[in-house]
Amino acid sequence: MKTSELLEQVFAGNLRAVARAITTVENDSRETPEIMKAVFDHAGKAFVIGITGSPGAGKSSLVDKLASFYRDQNEKVGIIAVDPSSPFSGGAILGDRIRMATLGTDKNVFIRSMATRGNLGGLARATVDAVTILDAAGFQRIIVETVGVGQDEVEIVKAADVTVVVLVPGMGDDIQAIKAGIMEIGDIFVINKADRDGALRTERELRMLLELSGTRPDSWNPPIVKTIATENKGIEELAKAIEDYREFQKNNQNIERRKAIAKWRLLELLREKLLQEVLSQDNTTKKLEELALKVAEGKMNPYSAVEEILTKKGF
């Protein structure tokens, strides 16, 4: 299929075309720039919700129920689940979420698992591009559920309009993770499995940390929502908190945040293009194999190996 035909079907909301376009971008095929240049002109209407937090917090169940809520409102929903990568194949280990099987039969819901590709923040550049493709395909709500690795998982803000941090009572590292930096990215905090012992304590500690962190630059006061996702409790309250933040954003346009996100995207693309340029030059791949062997055998350190490659390529 020609790229122009593929794009035409993407803009028409064809799910197979959307999946194919995302696969093309994820594999960084030569058609990627053409696809992304075209979809950017059709994007910018969707509202992107980032769901992040510790492993075991019930993020998948929360995403499932939140997506169902939006479908009840007759909205098209895209879901991207960012899964851990296999260090050898680079693919998503978990695959499409089995728990979302019911949603998967809905033609107005698109679910896709994507690998982190080793990115520390849990988000690959391809994930951000996939969000743009879903946006251009007419999805009104796009939910990005990240792998849940704790304090490093701050890159979600680079793809989301609102970031929801999910906590669960009884997991002692939750508050510790917040202290380590995730606190700064939360626009809404959710205490899931709120029927567990310790829910009040978690809420109390969270409120204390919010007070200690002071007033945000945008003056937004992040709410705390208690949910029991498996019982569909608190989902409506969460949806309202998300909508409240959306309205707040409309009245408080934050150009600096958008500029920072745009700058990150430019740097990511520049980094990839420069790497591709170096690797595409004559004998670089062969040299890389030779140096990798030397590093593996302990005959050379990685820093010297990289310097050797760059020196020979005139950098």
C-alpha positions as CSV (number, residue, x, y, z in Angstrom):
1,M,0.0,0.0,0.0
2,K,1.2,3.5,-0.9
3,T,1.9,5.8,2.0
4,S,-0.7,8.3,0.7
5,E,-3.3,5.6,0.7
6,L,-2.3,4.5,4.2
7,L,-2.6,8.1,5.4
8,E,-6.0,8.5,3.8
9,Q,-7.3,5.5,5.7
10,V,-5.7,6.6,9.0
11,F,-7.5,10.0,8.7
12,A,-10.7,8.0,8.1
13,G,-10.2,6.2,11.4
14,N,-9.5,2.8,9.9
15,L,-8.1,0.7,12.8
16,R,-5.9,-1.5,10.6
17,A,-4.4,1.5,8.9
18,V,-3.7,3.1,12.3
19,A,-2.0,-0.1,13.5
20,R,0.1,-0.3,10.4
21,A,1.1,3.3,10.6
22,I,2.2,2.9,14.2
23,T,4.2,-0.3,13.3
24,T,5.9,1.7,10.5
25,V,6.9,4.4,12.9
26,E,7.9,2.0,15.7
27,N,10.2,0.2,13.3
28,D,11.6,3.6,12.1
29,S,11.0,2.7,8.5
30,R,11.9,5.1,5.7
31,E,8.3,6.1,5.4
32,T,8.2,7.4,9.0
33,P,9.1,11.1,8.2
34,E,6.4,11.3,5.5
35,I,3.8,9.8,7.8
36,M,4.6,12.0,10.8
37,K,4.8,15.2,8.7
38,A,1.3,14.4,7.4
39,V,-0.3,13.4,10.7
40,F,0.9,16.5,12.5
41,D,-1.3,18.6,10.2
42,H,-4.4,16.6,11.4
43,A,-3.5,16.3,15.1
44,G,-4.0,18.6,18.1
45,K,-7.6,17.8,19.0
46,A,-7.2,14.8,21.3
47,F,-6.8,15.0,25.1
48,V,-4.0,12.8,26.2
49,I,-4.1,11.2,29.7
50,G,-1.0,9.7,31.2
51,I,-1.4,7.0,33.9
52,T,1.7,6.3,35.8
53,G,2.7,4.8,39.2
54,S,4.2,1.9,41.0
55,P,3.9,-1.7,39.8
56,G,0.9,-3.5,41.3
57,A,-1.0,-0.3,41.8
58,G,-3.8,-1.5,39.5
59,K,-3.1,0.9,36.6
60,S,-4.4,-1.5,34.0
61,S,-7.7,-2.0,35.8
62,L,-8.0,1.8,36.2
63,V,-7.3,2.4,32.5
64,D,-9.9,-0.3,31.6
65,K,-12.6,1.3,33.7
66,L,-11.7,4.9,32.6
67,A,-11.8,3.9,29.0
68,S,-15.2,2.3,29.5
69,F,-16.5,5.5,31.1
70,Y,-15.4,7.5,28.1
71,R,-17.0,5.0,25.7
72,D,-20.3,5.4,27.7
73,Q,-19.9,9.1,26.8
74,N,-19.7,8.0,23.1
75,E,-16.0,9.1,22.8
76,K,-13.4,7.3,20.7
77,V,-10.6,6.0,23.0
78,G,-7.1,5.1,22.1
79,I,-5.0,3.2,24.7
80,I,-1.2,2.8,24.6
81,A,0.3,0.5,27.2
82,V,4.0,1.0,27.4
83,D,5.5,-2.4,28.4
84,P,9.0,-3.4,29.4
85,S,11.3,-4.2,26.4
86,S,13.1,-7.5,25.9
87,P,16.8,-6.4,26.0
88,F,17.5,-8.8,23.1
89,S,14.5,-8.4,20.7
90,G,13.4,-4.9,21.7
91,G,9.7,-6.1,21.6
92,A,7.0,-5.6,24.2
93,I,7.1,-8.5,26.6
94,L,3.5,-8.3,27.8
95,G,1.8,-7.8,24.5
96,D,-1.7,-6.3,24.2
97,R,-3.4,-6.4,27.6
98,I,-5.6,-9.4,28.1
99,R,-7.5,-7.6,30.9
100,M,-8.8,-5.2,28.2
101,A,-10.2,-8.0,26.1
102,T,-13.8,-6.6,26.3
103,L,-12.8,-3.2,25.1
104,G,-10.7,-4.7,22.4
105,T,-13.9,-5.8,20.5
106,D,-15.2,-2.2,20.4
107,K,-14.4,-0.6,17.0
108,N,-14.2,2.8,18.7
109,V,-11.4,1.6,21.0
110,F,-7.8,1.1,19.8
111,I,-5.4,-0.8,22.2
112,R,-1.7,-1.1,21.5
113,S,1.3,-2.3,23.6
114,M,4.6,-0.6,22.8
115,A,8.1,-1.3,24.1
116,T,10.0,1.2,26.2
117,R,13.1,0.4,24.0
118,G,15.2,0.8,27.1
119,N,14.3,4.5,27.7
120,L,14.9,5.3,31.4
121,G,11.7,7.3,31.6
122,G,9.6,4.4,30.2
123,L,8.6,6.2,27.0
124,A,10.1,5.7,23.6
125,R,10.0,8.4,21.0
126,A,7.8,6.0,18.9
127,T,5.2,6.1,21.7
128,V,4.8,9.9,21.4
129,D,4.5,9.5,17.7
130,A,1.9,6.8,18.1
131,V,-0.2,9.3,20.3
132,T,0.0,11.8,17.4
133,I,-1.2,9.1,14.9
134,L,-4.2,8.3,17.1
135,D,-4.9,12.0,17.5
136,A,-4.9,12.4,13.7
137,A,-7.2,9.3,13.3
138,G,-9.9,11.0,15.3
139,F,-9.5,9.5,18.8
140,Q,-10.8,12.0,21.3
141,R,-9.2,10.5,24.4
142,I,-5.8,8.8,24.4
143,I,-4.7,7.0,27.5
144,V,-1.0,6.2,27.9
145,E,-0.3,3.7,30.6
146,T,3.4,3.5,31.5
147,V,5.4,0.6,32.8
148,G,5.5,1.7,36.4
149,V,9.2,1.8,37.3
150,G,8.9,4.5,40.0
151,Q,11.0,7.6,40.2
152,D,12.5,7.5,36.7
153,E,9.1,7.5,35.2
154,V,8.8,11.3,34.6
155,E,8.9,11.2,30.8
156,I,5.1,10.7,30.7
157,V,4.7,14.5,30.9
158,K,6.2,14.7,27.4
159,A,3.3,12.9,25.9
160,A,0.4,13.8,28.2
161,D,-1.9,16.7,28.7
162,V,-2.7,15.5,32.2
163,T,-0.6,13.1,34.3
164,V,-2.4,10.8,36.8
165,V,-0.1,9.2,39.4
166,V,-1.6,6.0,40.9
167,L,-0.7,4.9,44.4
168,V,-2.0,2.0,46.5
169,P,-2.1,1.6,50.3
170,G,0.2,-0.9,51.9
171,M,3.2,-0.4,49.5
172,G,5.8,1.4,51.5
173,D,7.8,2.5,48.5
174,D,5.0,4.7,47.1
175,I,5.6,7.7,49.3
176,Q,9.3,7.2,48.9
177,A,9.0,7.2,45.1
178,I,7.1,10.4,45.3
179,K,9.8,12.0,47.4
180,A,12.3,10.9,44.8
181,G,10.7,13.1,42.1
182,I,7.5,11.7,40.7
183,M,5.6,14.2,42.9
184,E,6.5,17.0,40.5
185,I,4.8,15.5,37.5
186,G,1.4,14.6,39.2
187,D,-1.5,16.7,38.1
188,I,-3.9,14.2,39.8
189,F,-3.2,11.6,42.4
190,V,-5.2,8.4,42.7
191,I,-5.2,6.1,45.7
192,N,-6.5,2.9,44.1
193,K,-7.6,-0.1,46.1
194,A,-8.9,2.4,48.6
195,D,-10.7,-0.3,50.6
196,R,-7.4,-1.6,51.9
197,D,-6.0,-0.9,55.3
198,G,-3.8,2.1,55.3
199,A,-5.7,4.1,52.7
200,L,-6.3,7.0,55.1
201,R,-2.7,7.0,56.1
202,T,-1.6,7.1,52.5
203,E,-3.9,10.0,51.8
204,R,-2.7,11.9,54.9
205,E,0.9,11.5,53.9
206,L,0.2,12.5,50.4
207,R,-1.6,15.7,51.5
208,M,1.3,16.6,53.7
209,L,3.8,16.2,50.8
210,L,1.6,18.3,48.6
211,E,1.6,21.0,51.2
212,L,5.3,20.8,51.7
213,S,6.0,21.0,47.9
214,G,4.4,24.4,47.9
215,T,2.5,26.2,45.1
216,R,3.0,24.9,41.6
217,P,4.2,27.4,38.9
218,D,0.8,27.2,37.3
219,S,-1.1,27.5,40.6
220,W,-3.0,24.2,40.1
221,N,-3.8,22.3,43.3
222,P,-3.5,18.5,42.5
223,P,-6.6,16.7,43.8
224,I,-6.5,13.3,45.5
225,V,-9.1,10.8,44.2
226,K,-9.8,7.4,45.9
227,T,-10.8,4.5,43.7
228,I,-11.5,0.8,43.7
229,A,-11.1,0.1,40.0
230,T,-12.1,-3.5,40.2
231,E,-15.5,-2.5,41.5
232,N,-15.7,0.6,39.3
233,K,-15.8,2.9,42.3
234,G,-14.4,6.4,42.1
235,I,-14.0,6.3,38.2
236,E,-16.6,9.1,37.7
237,E,-14.8,11.2,40.3
238,L,-11.5,10.6,38.5
239,A,-13.0,11.5,35.1
240,K,-14.3,14.8,36.7
241,A,-10.9,15.6,38.2
242,I,-9.4,15.1,34.7
243,E,-12.0,17.3,33.1
244,D,-11.4,20.0,35.8
245,Y,-7.7,20.0,34.9
246,R,-8.6,20.3,31.2
247,E,-10.7,23.3,31.9
248,F,-8.0,24.8,34.1
249,Q,-5.5,24.4,31.2
250,K,-7.8,26.1,28.8
251,N,-7.9,29.2,31.1
252,N,-4.2,29.1,31.9
253,Q,-2.3,28.4,28.7
254,N,1.2,27.3,29.7
255,I,3.4,28.0,26.6
256,E,6.5,27.2,28.6
257,R,5.4,23.6,29.2
258,R,4.5,23.1,25.5
259,K,7.9,24.7,24.5
260,A,9.8,22.3,26.8
261,I,7.9,19.3,25.3
262,A,8.6,20.5,21.8
263,K,12.3,21.0,22.6
264,W,12.5,17.4,24.0
265,R,11.0,16.1,20.9
266,L,13.4,17.9,18.7
267,L,16.4,16.7,20.7
268,E,15.1,13.1,20.6
269,L,14.7,13.2,16.8
270,L,18.1,15.0,16.4
271,R,19.8,12.3,18.6
272,E,18.3,9.5,16.5
273,K,19.2,11.1,13.2
274,L,22.8,11.8,14.2
275,L,23.1,8.2,15.4
276,Q,21.7,6.9,12.1
277,E,24.1,9.1,10.2
278,V,27.1,7.8,12.1
279,L,26.0,4.1,11.7
280,S,25.2,4.5,8.0
281,Q,28.8,5.5,7.1
282,D,31.2,3.0,5.6
283,N,32.6,0.2,7.8
284,T,31.0,1.7,11.0
285,T,28.9,-1.4,11.7
286,K,31.9,-3.6,11.3
287,K,34.0,-1.3,13.5
288,L,31.2,-1.3,16.1
289,E,31.2,-5.2,16.2
290,E,35.0,-5.2,16.7
291,L,34.9,-2.6,19.5
292,A,32.0,-4.4,21.2
293,L,34.1,-7.5,21.3
294,K,37.0,-5.7,22.8
295,V,34.7,-4.1,25.5
296,A,33.1,-7.5,26.2
297,E,36.6,-9.1,26.7
298,G,37.7,-6.3,29.0
299,K,40.3,-5.0,26.6
300,M,38.8,-1.6,26.2
301,N,36.3,0.6,28.0
302,P,33.1,1.9,26.4
303,Y,34.1,5.6,26.5
304,S,37.3,5.0,24.6
305,A,35.4,2.9,22.1
306,V,32.9,5.6,21.4
307,E,35.6,8.3,21.1
308,E,37.4,6.1,18.5
309,I,34.2,5.8,16.4
310,L,33.6,9.6,16.6
311,T,37.2,10.5,15.9
312,K,37.3,8.3,12.7
313,K,34.0,9.8,11.5
314,G,35.3,13.4,11.9
315,F,33.2,14.4,14.9
